[in-house]
Amino acid sequence: MARFVPGAVAFAAVLWTSILSGGYFPTAWGWPALVFLVLLGVGASAAARSELTWADWRAAGALGALALWTALSSLWASGAGLPIESAELVLVYAAGFACFLALTPRLSAHTVPIGLLCAVLPIAAYALASRLVPDHVGHYDPSSGGYLLAGPIGYWNALGLLVAMGTIIALGLVAHADRVRVRGVAAAALVVLLPTLYYTFSRGATAALVIGLIVVAALDPRRLRFSVALLVALPLPLAGAWLGSRSAALTKAGFSRAEAAHDGHRILLALVVLALLNAAVIAALAWCERHVVVTGRLRRAYLGALAAVSVIAIIVGLLRVGNPVTFVGRATDAFRSDTAATGGNLNRRFVTLSSHGRSDYWSVAWHEARHHPVLGGGAGSFRQYWLRYRPAPLGVLNAHDLYLETLAELGPVGIVLLVIALAGPLVAAVRGRARPLVPVAAGAYVAYLAHAALDWDWQIPALTLAALASGAACIAAARPRDAAHPIRRPQRVAVVAAVVPLILFVFAMQLGNRAIADANQAANRDDQREAAADARSGRRWLPWSAEPWRLLGEAQLADGDVEAAARSFREAIERDGSDWSSWLDLGLATSGGERAHAFAEAARLNPRGAELKTVRG
């Protein structure tokens, strides 16, 4: 049973965080971090031997150093709250990555992608059920934005990427699993995964899936076998997605729940049939593999057919595109546009090139990187920089590009540490590509890396932990046979000495984040006394943060204690003077010159903010 531990840990981490809105909110960070740290401490204390190599230490150490550098950016950032909060998130990843590496022996690395697929499948099944049986599952929202399949993670592109990673793993199992039963289950799973991916209408996740499959084909020593599996296992799942695309009630906003359920029930029945058929098709493929002798001539004919189909596809694509220069110009203009014209038909999202504002995000992030070329603006600073320099009144927290945002906020040191950490699994995947499921794990990992250049995947632990688990599987599988070595007493002491203070830090952060969340919820209920009590609790656990002071001031102001509110807002500004909302609140709680100065600062930090214009009339 011990050989299934790595897969079980990956399964639990991804499923748990996915259920908690992808782990996006700070209140969801503490518990997985504590579990990872405790596992590391117990493992270091109890294990007799370890297989960790220099490649393991380099990758995990770089991610740990990134967490430390993120925390240190509080020294030059405008306030310590956001950098330390960001450091906690990176600590979740560093602890998780170290835990995956430490708990994954070389011979058990293949269980990690299997565990990931077992976590992704129920998430996809729930999401798909909320679309096909909305009368029984989920919260039906016929609005345009809400109709992009997102639950339970809460963001359609994130759900799409997680399902794309699961699809890559499922296809790898269809091609290379030893047992026919496992191959059949993976084939049936594809009939759930691909329609789910389709209903997210995520272009980026679809592109990430294609990139991941290309990586698998490039690394897999048995790539012909993999290509056959794709050709045999994909038609029926794609047919299921096509059936879903034909329903107006499931692809256009504005239809009633009854109409969506009517179409969804029929498609669900069709998908069940297709899943059974796909499992049978793969069973037939397995029988053929055992009984049909593949000669060199047949292999050459198959390769020739693949090459011919590829050439035809390229020619057709070029004919559809037309003049390349004209097409590039149109594509560039479309990418820079904020919205894409779909006419209410979400199927058309797949053929639009709009970046939905990403070009503006990247421009502002690059502007911050150029203004802070040495150290960056500090972790979490992009959201403040965006408010000052945004070309349109659109609220954004992240630059939608992990690498550019890291450069802007943490400077060259930050991006170098990130690249070292993320490059380790890629190097290992090339070395260990002959090991079971390593090309598949690498494909899922690269799908994440590619998609992270276009979206805020780093802020969603369900995605990042799935990627890091895949990367850890690549590193573990590439270890030499004689990598095991005894763990000496100084090493045990060092690990425990590092883990214990981190556990205390994470515990304090969890209590503080929970208090802040409770204060916000109490304020939304108009329970100002409870909001003030929770804010004071957050202030005790997070003394460096401006957020508890601001929430306390808002509760005091709503309760009529203007002088106390003004003092709280001044304390918040003392801790972070770049938060425009604290200046706005201070203006509301004061008068005269202080009020005018506060409003002027709020306007400087957020010149396009509608709230200040409303207050000023």
C-alpha positions as CSV (number, residue, x, y, z in Angstrom):
1,M,0.0,0.0,0.0
2,A,2.9,2.4,0.6
3,R,3.5,2.7,-3.1
4,F,0.1,4.4,-3.5
5,V,0.9,7.1,-0.9
6,P,2.3,9.6,-3.5
7,G,-0.8,9.3,-5.6
8,A,-3.0,9.6,-2.6
9,V,-1.3,12.8,-1.4
10,A,-1.6,14.4,-4.9
11,F,-5.3,13.3,-5.0
12,A,-6.2,14.7,-1.6
13,A,-4.3,18.0,-2.2
14,V,-5.9,18.7,-5.6
15,L,-9.4,17.5,-4.7
16,W,-9.5,19.4,-1.4
17,T,-8.3,22.7,-2.8
18,S,-10.6,22.4,-5.9
19,I,-13.7,22.0,-3.7
20,L,-12.6,25.2,-1.8
21,S,-13.1,27.5,-4.8
22,G,-9.8,26.2,-6.2
23,G,-8.1,27.3,-2.9
24,Y,-8.1,30.9,-4.2
25,F,-9.0,32.7,-0.9
26,P,-6.3,33.1,1.8
27,T,-8.5,31.2,4.3
28,A,-7.9,28.1,2.2
29,W,-4.1,28.2,2.3
30,G,-3.4,27.5,5.9
31,W,-4.6,23.9,6.2
32,P,-2.9,22.4,3.2
33,A,0.3,24.2,4.2
34,L,0.1,22.8,7.7
35,V,-0.5,19.3,6.4
36,F,2.4,19.5,4.0
37,L,4.7,20.8,6.7
38,V,3.6,18.2,9.3
39,L,4.2,15.4,6.7
40,L,7.7,16.8,6.0
41,G,8.5,17.0,9.7
42,V,7.2,13.5,10.5
43,G,8.8,12.0,7.4
44,A,12.2,13.5,8.3
45,S,11.9,12.2,11.8
46,A,10.6,8.7,11.0
47,A,12.1,7.7,7.6
48,A,15.3,5.8,7.6
49,R,16.4,6.5,4.1
50,S,15.7,9.1,1.4
51,E,16.0,9.2,-2.4
52,L,16.3,12.9,-2.7
53,T,19.0,14.0,-5.1
54,W,20.6,17.3,-6.1
55,A,17.9,17.8,-8.7
56,D,15.2,17.5,-5.9
57,W,17.0,19.9,-3.6
58,R,17.7,22.4,-6.4
59,A,14.0,22.6,-7.5
60,A,12.5,22.6,-4.1
61,G,15.1,24.9,-2.7
62,A,14.6,27.5,-5.5
63,L,10.8,27.5,-4.7
64,G,11.5,27.9,-1.0
65,A,13.9,30.7,-1.7
66,L,11.2,32.3,-3.8
67,A,8.9,32.2,-0.8
68,L,11.6,33.9,1.3
69,W,12.3,36.5,-1.3
70,T,8.6,37.2,-1.6
71,A,8.4,37.9,2.1
72,L,11.6,40.0,2.0
73,S,10.0,42.2,-0.6
74,S,7.9,43.7,2.3
75,L,11.1,45.6,3.1
76,W,10.8,47.7,-0.1
77,A,7.1,47.4,-0.9
78,S,4.7,50.1,0.1
79,G,3.3,47.9,2.9
80,A,4.0,44.5,4.4
81,G,0.5,43.0,4.2
82,L,0.4,41.9,0.6
83,P,4.0,40.6,0.4
84,I,3.6,38.5,3.5
85,E,0.3,37.2,2.3
86,S,1.8,36.4,-1.1
87,A,4.7,34.6,0.7
88,E,2.2,32.4,2.5
89,L,0.8,31.3,-0.9
90,V,4.3,30.5,-2.2
91,L,5.0,28.7,1.0
92,V,2.0,26.4,0.3
93,Y,3.6,25.6,-3.1
94,A,7.1,25.1,-1.7
95,A,5.9,22.9,1.1
96,G,3.7,20.9,-1.3
97,F,6.5,20.5,-3.8
98,A,8.9,19.4,-1.1
99,C,6.3,17.0,0.2
100,F,5.6,15.5,-3.2
101,L,9.3,15.0,-3.8
102,A,10.0,13.5,-0.4
103,L,7.1,11.1,-0.4
104,T,7.5,9.9,-4.0
105,P,10.0,7.0,-4.5
106,R,11.4,6.4,-7.9
107,L,9.3,3.3,-8.5
108,S,6.0,4.9,-7.3
109,A,6.3,8.1,-9.5
110,H,3.7,6.7,-11.9
111,T,1.0,6.7,-9.2
112,V,1.1,10.6,-9.0
113,P,-0.6,11.3,-12.4
114,I,-3.1,8.5,-11.6
115,G,-3.9,10.2,-8.3
116,L,-4.3,13.5,-10.1
117,L,-6.7,12.0,-12.7
118,C,-8.8,10.5,-9.8
119,A,-9.0,14.0,-8.3
120,V,-9.9,15.8,-11.6
121,L,-12.6,13.3,-12.7
122,P,-15.1,14.0,-9.9
123,I,-14.5,17.7,-10.2
124,A,-15.2,17.5,-13.9
125,A,-18.2,15.2,-13.4
126,Y,-19.8,17.6,-10.9
127,A,-19.2,20.6,-13.2
128,L,-20.7,18.8,-16.1
129,A,-23.7,17.6,-14.1
130,S,-24.4,21.2,-13.1
131,R,-24.7,22.0,-16.9
132,L,-26.6,18.8,-17.9
133,V,-28.9,18.4,-14.9
134,P,-29.2,21.9,-13.6
135,D,-32.5,21.0,-12.0
136,H,-30.7,18.7,-9.5
137,V,-27.0,19.9,-9.3
138,G,-25.5,23.3,-8.8
139,H,-26.8,26.8,-9.1
140,Y,-28.2,27.6,-12.6
141,D,-27.1,31.0,-13.9
142,P,-28.3,31.8,-17.4
143,S,-26.4,35.1,-17.6
144,S,-23.7,35.4,-20.2
145,G,-20.7,35.4,-17.8
146,G,-22.1,32.9,-15.4
147,Y,-22.9,30.4,-18.1
148,L,-19.3,29.6,-18.7
149,L,-18.8,26.4,-16.8
150,A,-16.7,27.2,-13.8
151,G,-17.8,25.3,-10.6
152,P,-16.7,24.3,-8.2
153,I,-13.4,26.2,-8.8
154,G,-15.2,29.4,-9.7
155,Y,-13.3,30.4,-12.8
156,W,-13.9,28.8,-16.2
157,N,-10.3,29.0,-17.5
158,A,-9.0,27.4,-14.3
159,L,-11.6,24.6,-14.5
160,G,-10.7,24.2,-18.2
161,L,-7.0,23.9,-17.5
162,L,-7.5,21.4,-14.7
163,V,-9.6,19.3,-17.0
164,A,-7.1,19.6,-19.8
165,M,-4.4,18.3,-17.5
166,G,-6.6,15.4,-16.6
167,T,-7.3,14.7,-20.2
168,I,-3.6,14.4,-21.0
169,I,-3.2,11.9,-18.2
170,A,-6.3,9.9,-19.2
171,L,-4.9,9.6,-22.8
172,G,-1.6,8.5,-21.4
173,L,-3.3,5.7,-19.4
174,V,-5.4,4.7,-22.5
175,A,-2.1,4.3,-24.4
176,H,0.2,2.8,-21.8
177,A,-1.6,1.3,-18.8
178,D,-0.8,-2.3,-18.2
179,R,-4.3,-3.4,-17.4
180,V,-7.1,-3.3,-19.9
181,R,-9.5,-2.4,-17.2
182,V,-7.6,0.8,-16.3
183,R,-7.4,1.7,-20.0
184,G,-11.1,1.2,-20.4
185,V,-11.9,3.4,-17.3
186,A,-9.6,6.1,-18.7
187,A,-11.3,5.9,-22.1
188,A,-14.7,6.3,-20.4
189,A,-13.4,9.2,-18.4
190,L,-12.5,11.1,-21.6
191,V,-16.3,11.2,-22.4
192,V,-16.7,13.2,-19.1
193,L,-13.5,15.3,-19.5
194,L,-13.7,16.6,-23.0
195,P,-17.4,17.8,-22.9
196,T,-16.6,19.5,-19.6
197,L,-13.6,21.3,-21.2
198,Y,-15.9,22.3,-24.0
199,Y,-18.5,23.9,-21.8
200,T,-15.9,26.0,-20.1
201,F,-15.5,27.6,-23.6
202,S,-11.8,28.2,-22.6
203,R,-9.6,28.9,-25.6
204,G,-6.5,29.0,-23.4
205,A,-7.2,25.6,-21.8
206,T,-7.9,24.1,-25.2
207,A,-4.6,25.4,-26.5
208,A,-2.8,24.2,-23.4
209,L,-4.3,20.7,-24.0
210,V,-2.9,20.7,-27.5
211,I,0.5,21.9,-26.3
212,G,0.6,19.2,-23.6
213,L,-0.2,16.5,-26.1
214,I,2.6,17.7,-28.4
215,V,5.0,17.4,-25.5
216,V,3.8,13.9,-24.7
217,A,4.3,12.9,-28.3
218,A,7.8,14.4,-28.4
219,L,9.0,12.7,-25.2
220,D,7.2,9.4,-25.4
221,P,9.5,6.6,-26.7
222,R,6.4,4.8,-27.8
223,R,4.9,7.8,-29.6
224,L,3.4,5.7,-32.3
225,R,1.4,3.7,-29.8
226,F,0.3,7.0,-28.2
227,S,-0.8,8.4,-31.5
228,V,-2.9,5.3,-32.2
229,A,-4.5,5.7,-28.8
230,L,-5.4,9.3,-29.6
231,L,-6.9,8.4,-33.0
232,V,-8.9,5.6,-31.4
233,A,-9.9,7.1,-28.1
234,L,-10.7,10.7,-29.1
235,P,-13.5,10.4,-31.7
236,L,-16.3,9.4,-29.3
237,P,-15.5,12.0,-26.6
238,L,-15.2,14.7,-29.3
239,A,-18.6,13.5,-30.6
240,G,-20.0,14.0,-27.1
241,A,-18.6,17.6,-27.0
242,W,-20.1,18.2,-30.5
243,L,-23.5,17.0,-29.3
244,G,-23.3,19.5,-26.5
245,S,-22.4,22.3,-28.9
246,R,-25.6,21.7,-30.9
247,S,-27.9,22.6,-28.0
248,A,-28.8,26.3,-28.0
249,A,-30.1,26.0,-24.4
250,L,-26.7,24.8,-23.2
251,T,-24.5,27.2,-25.3
252,K,-26.5,30.4,-25.3
253,A,-27.3,32.7,-22.5
254,G,-30.9,33.5,-21.5
255,F,-32.6,30.1,-21.7
256,S,-34.7,28.9,-18.7
257,R,-33.6,26.1,-16.4
258,A,-36.3,23.8,-17.7
259,E,-35.1,24.3,-21.3
260,A,-31.5,23.6,-20.3
261,A,-32.5,20.5,-18.3
262,H,-34.5,19.2,-21.2
263,D,-31.5,19.3,-23.5
264,G,-29.1,18.3,-20.8
265,H,-30.9,15.1,-19.8
266,R,-30.8,13.9,-23.4
267,I,-27.1,14.7,-23.8
268,L,-26.3,13.0,-20.5
269,L,-27.9,9.8,-21.7
270,A,-25.9,10.1,-25.0
271,L,-22.6,10.6,-23.0
272,V,-23.3,7.5,-20.9
273,V,-23.7,5.4,-24.1
274,L,-20.6,7.0,-25.6
275,A,-18.5,6.3,-22.4
276,L,-19.5,2.6,-22.5
277,L,-18.7,2.5,-26.2
278,N,-15.3,4.1,-25.8
279,A,-14.4,1.7,-23.1
280,A,-15.3,-1.2,-25.5
281,V,-13.3,0.4,-28.3
282,I,-10.2,0.5,-26.1
283,A,-10.8,-3.1,-25.0
284,A,-10.9,-4.0,-28.7
285,L,-7.7,-2.0,-29.3
286,A,-6.0,-3.9,-26.5
287,W,-7.1,-7.2,-28.1
288,C,-5.7,-6.1,-31.5
289,E,-2.4,-5.2,-29.8
290,R,-2.0,-8.7,-28.4
291,H,-3.0,-10.5,-31.6
292,V,-2.0,-8.3,-34.6
293,V,1.6,-8.3,-35.6
294,V,2.8,-4.8,-36.7
295,T,5.3,-5.2,-39.5
296,G,7.8,-2.6,-40.6
297,R,5.8,-2.1,-43.8
298,L,2.6,-1.4,-41.8
299,R,4.4,1.0,-39.5
300,R,5.8,2.9,-42.5
301,A,2.3,3.0,-44.1
302,Y,0.9,4.4,-40.9
303,L,3.6,7.1,-40.6
304,G,3.0,8.1,-44.2
305,A,-0.7,8.4,-43.6
306,L,-0.1,10.6,-40.6
307,A,2.3,12.8,-42.5
308,A,-0.2,13.1,-45.4
309,V,-3.0,14.1,-43.0
310,S,-0.7,16.6,-41.3
311,V,0.3,18.2,-44.7
312,I,-3.3,18.4,-45.8
313,A,-4.4,20.0,-42.5
314,I,-1.6,22.6,-42.9
315,I,-2.6,23.4,-46.5
316,V,-6.3,23.8,-45.5
317,G,-5.3,26.0,-42.7
318,L,-3.2,28.3,-44.9
319,L,-6.1,28.5,-47.4
320,R,-8.5,29.5,-44.7
321,V,-6.1,32.1,-43.3
322,G,-5.4,33.7,-46.7
323,N,-2.8,36.4,-46.9
324,P,-0.5,35.8,-43.9
325,V,0.4,39.5,-43.5
326,T,-3.3,40.5,-43.6
327,F,-4.2,37.7,-41.2
328,V,-1.5,38.7,-38.7
329,G,-2.7,42.3,-38.7
330,R,-6.3,41.3,-38.1
331,A,-5.3,38.9,-35.4
332,T,-3.2,41.5,-33.7
333,D,-6.1,44.0,-33.7
334,A,-8.5,41.4,-32.5
335,F,-6.2,40.3,-29.7
336,R,-5.9,43.9,-28.4
337,S,-9.7,44.4,-28.3
338,D,-11.3,44.0,-24.9
339,T,-14.3,42.0,-26.0
340,A,-15.2,39.5,-28.6
341,A,-18.4,39.6,-30.6
342,T,-20.2,36.3,-30.0
343,G,-23.8,37.4,-30.5
344,G,-24.7,35.5,-27.3
345,N,-23.5,32.2,-28.8
346,L,-20.7,30.9,-26.6
347,N,-19.6,28.5,-29.3
348,R,-18.1,31.4,-31.1
349,R,-15.6,32.1,-28.3
350,F,-13.4,29.4,-29.8
351,V,-12.9,31.3,-33.0
352,T,-12.3,34.7,-31.5
353,L,-8.9,36.2,-30.7
354,S,-9.7,38.9,-28.2
355,S,-7.4,38.9,-25.2
356,H,-10.1,40.4,-23.0
357,G,-7.8,43.2,-21.8
358,R,-4.7,41.1,-21.3
359,S,-2.6,43.3,-23.6
360,D,-3.4,46.2,-21.2
361,Y,-2.5,44.1,-18.2
362,W,0.8,43.2,-19.7
363,S,1.5,46.7,-20.7
364,V,1.0,48.0,-17.2
365,A,3.1,45.1,-15.7
366,W,5.9,45.8,-18.1
367,H,5.7,49.5,-17.1
368,E,6.1,48.5,-13.4
369,A,9.0,46.2,-14.3
370,R,10.8,49.1,-16.1
371,H,10.2,51.4,-13.2
372,H,11.5,48.9,-10.6
373,P,14.2,47.1,-12.6
374,V,16.3,45.9,-9.6
375,L,14.0,44.6,-6.9
376,G,10.5,44.9,-8.4
377,G,7.6,46.8,-6.8
378,G,7.1,44.1,-4.1
379,A,4.9,41.1,-4.1
380,G,1.2,42.0,-4.7
381,S,2.1,45.4,-6.0
382,F,0.7,44.9,-9.5
383,R,-2.9,45.5,-8.3
384,Q,-2.0,48.9,-6.9
385,Y,0.1,49.8,-9.9
386,W,-2.8,48.8,-12.2
387,L,-5.2,51.2,-10.4
388,R,-2.8,54.1,-10.9
389,Y,-2.0,53.4,-14.6
390,R,-4.9,51.4,-16.0
391,P,-6.2,52.7,-19.3
392,A,-9.8,51.8,-18.5
393,P,-11.8,51.6,-15.2
394,L,-11.5,47.8,-14.9
395,G,-10.6,46.2,-11.6
396,V,-7.8,43.6,-11.9
397,L,-5.7,41.9,-9.3
398,N,-3.2,40.0,-11.4
399,A,-1.3,40.6,-14.7
400,H,-2.6,37.3,-16.2
401,D,1.0,36.3,-16.9
402,L,3.0,34.5,-14.1
403,Y,6.4,35.3,-15.5
404,L,5.8,39.0,-16.3
405,E,4.1,39.6,-13.0
406,T,6.9,37.9,-11.1
407,L,9.5,40.2,-12.9
408,A,7.4,43.3,-12.2
409,E,6.8,42.5,-8.5
410,L,10.0,40.6,-7.5
411,G,12.5,41.8,-10.1
412,P,15.3,39.7,-11.8
413,V,16.0,37.7,-8.6
414,G,12.4,36.6,-8.4
415,I,12.1,35.5,-12.0
416,V,15.4,33.6,-11.8
417,L,14.3,31.7,-8.7
418,L,11.0,30.9,-10.4
419,V,12.6,29.7,-13.6
420,I,15.1,27.5,-11.7
421,A,12.2,25.9,-9.7
422,L,10.0,25.3,-12.7
423,A,12.8,24.2,-15.1
424,G,13.8,21.2,-12.9
425,P,10.9,18.9,-13.9
426,L,11.5,19.7,-17.6
427,V,15.1,18.6,-17.4
428,A,14.2,15.5,-15.4
429,A,11.4,14.6,-17.9
430,V,13.9,14.5,-20.7
431,R,16.2,12.2,-18.7
432,G,13.4,9.9,-17.4
433,R,11.1,9.9,-20.4
434,A,11.4,6.1,-20.7
435,R,9.8,5.6,-17.2
436,P,6.1,4.9,-17.0
437,L,3.8,7.9,-17.5
438,V,6.7,10.4,-17.3
439,P,5.9,11.9,-20.7
440,V,2.2,12.2,-19.6
441,A,3.2,14.0,-16.4
442,A,5.5,16.3,-18.3
443,G,2.7,17.0,-20.8
444,A,0.3,18.0,-18.0
445,Y,3.1,20.1,-16.4
446,V,3.9,22.0,-19.6
447,A,0.2,22.6,-20.2
448,Y,0.2,24.5,-16.9
449,L,3.4,26.4,-17.7
450,A,2.0,27.5,-21.0
451,H,-1.4,28.5,-19.7
452,A,0.2,30.4,-16.8
453,A,1.6,32.8,-19.3
454,L,-1.9,33.9,-20.2
455,D,-3.8,33.7,-16.9
456,W,-3.6,33.9,-13.1
457,D,-3.2,30.2,-12.5
458,W,-0.5,30.8,-9.9
459,Q,-3.2,32.3,-7.6
460,I,-5.3,29.1,-7.8
461,P,-3.6,26.4,-5.6
462,A,-5.7,23.5,-7.1
463,L,-3.9,24.2,-10.5
464,T,-0.5,24.9,-9.2
465,L,-0.4,21.9,-6.8
466,A,-1.5,19.6,-9.7
467,A,1.3,21.0,-11.8
468,L,3.9,20.7,-9.0
469,A,2.8,17.1,-8.3
470,S,3.3,16.3,-12.0
471,G,6.7,18.0,-11.9
472,A,7.7,16.1,-8.8
473,A,6.7,12.8,-10.5
474,C,9.1,13.7,-13.4
475,I,12.0,14.4,-11.0
476,A,11.3,11.3,-8.9
477,A,11.2,9.0,-11.9
478,A,14.5,10.4,-13.3
479,R,16.4,9.5,-10.1
480,P,19.2,6.9,-10.5
481,R,18.6,3.4,-9.2
482,D,21.1,3.8,-6.3
483,A,19.7,7.2,-5.2
484,A,18.6,6.0,-1.7
485,H,20.8,7.0,1.2
486,P,20.4,7.1,5.0
487,I,19.0,10.2,6.6
488,R,21.5,11.4,9.2
489,R,20.7,13.0,12.5
490,P,21.8,16.5,11.6
491,Q,19.6,16.4,8.5
492,R,16.6,15.4,10.6
493,V,17.3,18.2,13.1
494,A,17.6,20.7,10.3
495,V,14.3,19.8,8.7
496,V,12.4,19.9,12.0
497,A,14.1,23.1,13.0
498,A,12.9,24.7,9.7
499,V,9.4,23.2,9.8
500,V,8.4,24.1,13.3
501,P,8.6,28.0,12.9
502,L,6.9,27.7,9.5
503,I,4.0,25.8,11.2
504,L,3.7,28.6,13.7
505,F,3.8,31.2,11.0
506,V,1.1,29.4,8.9
507,F,-1.1,28.9,12.0
508,A,-1.0,32.6,12.8
509,M,-1.7,33.5,9.2
510,Q,-4.6,31.2,9.1
511,L,-6.2,32.7,12.2
512,G,-5.6,36.2,10.9
513,N,-7.0,35.5,7.5
514,R,-10.0,33.8,9.0
515,A,-10.6,36.8,11.3
516,I,-10.4,39.2,8.3
517,A,-12.8,37.0,6.3
518,D,-15.2,36.9,9.2
519,A,-15.0,40.7,9.6
520,N,-15.9,41.2,5.9
521,Q,-18.9,38.8,6.3
522,A,-20.1,40.5,9.4
523,A,-19.9,43.9,7.7
524,N,-21.9,42.6,4.8
525,R,-24.6,41.5,7.3
526,D,-24.4,45.0,8.8
527,D,-23.3,43.6,12.1
528,Q,-20.7,46.3,12.9
529,R,-20.0,45.1,16.5
530,E,-19.0,41.6,15.3
531,A,-17.1,43.1,12.4
532,A,-15.1,45.3,14.8
533,A,-14.4,42.3,17.1
534,D,-13.2,40.2,14.2
535,A,-11.0,43.0,12.9
536,R,-9.4,43.4,16.3
537,S,-8.7,39.7,16.3
538,G,-7.1,40.0,12.8
539,R,-5.0,42.9,14.0
540,R,-3.6,40.7,16.8
541,W,-2.6,37.9,14.5
542,L,-1.4,40.1,11.6
543,P,0.1,43.2,13.2
544,W,1.9,44.2,10.0
545,S,-1.2,44.3,7.9
546,A,-3.3,47.4,7.1
547,E,-6.4,45.4,6.3
548,P,-7.6,44.7,9.9
549,W,-7.2,48.4,10.8
550,R,-9.1,49.5,7.7
551,L,-12.0,47.0,8.4
552,L,-12.0,48.1,12.1
553,G,-12.3,51.8,11.0
554,E,-15.1,51.0,8.6
555,A,-17.0,49.2,11.3
556,Q,-16.4,52.1,13.7
557,L,-17.5,54.7,11.1
558,A,-20.7,52.7,10.3
559,D,-21.4,52.6,14.0
560,G,-21.0,56.4,14.3
561,D,-17.7,56.5,16.2
562,V,-16.0,58.9,13.7
563,E,-13.0,59.8,15.9
564,A,-12.1,56.2,16.5
565,A,-12.6,55.4,12.8
566,A,-10.2,58.2,11.8
567,R,-7.5,56.8,14.2
568,S,-7.9,53.3,12.7
569,F,-7.7,54.6,9.1
570,R,-4.5,56.5,10.0
571,E,-3.0,53.3,11.4
572,A,-3.9,51.5,8.2
573,I,-2.2,54.2,6.1
574,E,0.8,54.0,8.4
575,R,1.2,50.4,7.4
576,D,0.3,50.8,3.7
577,G,0.1,54.2,2.3
578,S,-0.6,53.0,-1.2
579,D,-4.1,51.6,-0.5
580,W,-6.4,54.2,-2.0
581,S,-9.4,52.8,-0.1
582,S,-7.8,53.7,3.2
583,W,-7.3,57.2,2.1
584,L,-10.9,57.4,0.8
585,D,-12.2,56.1,4.2
586,L,-10.0,58.6,6.0
587,G,-11.5,61.4,4.0
588,L,-15.0,60.3,4.9
589,A,-14.0,60.3,8.6
590,T,-12.3,63.7,8.7
591,S,-12.9,67.3,7.6
592,G,-11.0,70.3,6.5
593,G,-7.5,70.1,5.2
594,E,-7.0,66.5,6.2
595,R,-10.2,65.5,4.3
596,A,-9.0,67.3,1.2
597,H,-5.5,65.7,1.4
598,A,-7.0,62.2,1.9
599,F,-9.3,62.6,-1.1
600,A,-6.4,63.9,-3.2
601,E,-4.3,60.9,-2.3
602,A,-7.1,58.5,-3.1
603,A,-7.5,60.2,-6.5
604,R,-3.8,60.0,-7.1
605,L,-3.7,56.3,-6.3
606,N,-6.9,55.5,-8.2
607,P,-7.5,58.2,-10.7
608,R,-10.3,56.3,-12.6
609,G,-12.1,55.2,-9.4
610,A,-15.8,55.8,-9.6
611,E,-16.1,55.7,-5.8
612,L,-14.3,58.9,-5.3
613,K,-16.3,60.7,-7.9
614,T,-19.5,59.5,-6.2
615,V,-18.3,60.8,-2.8
616,R,-17.3,64.2,-4.2
617,G,-20.5,64.4,-6.1
